[in-house]
Amino acid sequence: MTEIVLSASIAICTGLGWLTSKTHHRINELDTRLDAAELRMAREYVAKKDLTEAVDRVEAHMIRIESKLDKIVITSPHRY
């Protein structure tokens, strides 16, 4: 009887050890993938402040271009 209990205990401990090892491996793999995704986002995405400044500069240039076009249209001798 003790041989059966001992064999079952060893089998259960081995199975739990294997399961724990696989679980830890999978967690480490997911952690590595998450770190890579965070790093990729930090490299590729623009901060909101930087984007706002760039859009404001483009908008200012567009306003200047529009005012120059308005002057050209107003002073143009040919009206259609």
C-alpha positions in Angstrom: 0.0 0.0 0.0 2.8 2.4 0.8 4.4 1.7 -2.5 1.2 2.9 -4.3 0.9 6.0 -2.2 4.6 6.8 -2.6 4.4 6.3 -6.4 1.3 8.4 -6.7 2.9 11.2 -4.5 6.0 11.2 -6.7 3.8 11.3 -9.9 1.7 14.2 -8.5 4.8 16.1 -7.4 6.4 15.6 -10.8 3.3 16.7 -12.6 2.9 19.8 -10.4 6.6 20.6 -11.0 6.2 20.3 -14.7 3.0 22.4 -14.7 4.7 25.1 -12.6 7.7 25.1 -14.9 5.5 25.5 -18.0 3.4 28.3 -16.3 6.5 30.2 -15.3 8.0 29.8 -18.8 4.8 31.2 -20.3 4.6 34.1 -17.9 8.2 35.0 -18.7 7.5 34.8 -22.4 4.5 37.1 -22.1 6.5 39.5 -20.0 9.2 39.6 -22.7 6.6 40.3 -25.4 4.9 43.0 -23.3 8.3 44.7 -22.7 8.9 44.6 -26.5 5.5 46.1 -27.2 6.1 48.9 -24.7 9.5 49.7 -26.2 8.0 49.7 -29.7 5.3 52.1 -28.6 7.7 54.4 -26.9 9.8 54.5 -30.1 7.0 54.9 -32.7 4.3 57.0 -31.1 4.4 60.7 -30.7 3.6 62.5 -27.4 0.4 64.5 -27.4 2.3 67.7 -26.6 4.7 67.2 -29.5 1.8 66.5 -31.9 -0.1 69.5 -30.7 2.9 71.8 -31.3 3.4 70.3 -34.8 -0.2 70.7 -35.8 -0.2 74.3 -34.5 2.8 75.1 -36.6 1.2 73.6 -39.7 -2.0 75.5 -39.0 -0.1 78.8 -38.7 1.6 78.2 -42.0 -1.7 77.3 -43.6 -3.2 80.6 -42.3 -0.3 82.5 -43.9 -0.8 80.8 -47.2 -4.5 81.5 -47.2 -4.0 85.1 -46.5 -1.5 85.3 -49.4 -3.9 83.6 -51.7 -6.6 86.0 -50.6 -4.4 88.9 -51.5 -3.6 87.4 -54.9 -7.3 86.8 -55.7 -8.3 90.3 -54.5 -5.7 92.1 -56.5 -6.0 89.9 -59.6 -7.0 91.9 -62.7 -9.0 89.0 -64.2 -12.1 88.0 -62.4 -14.0 85.0 -63.5 
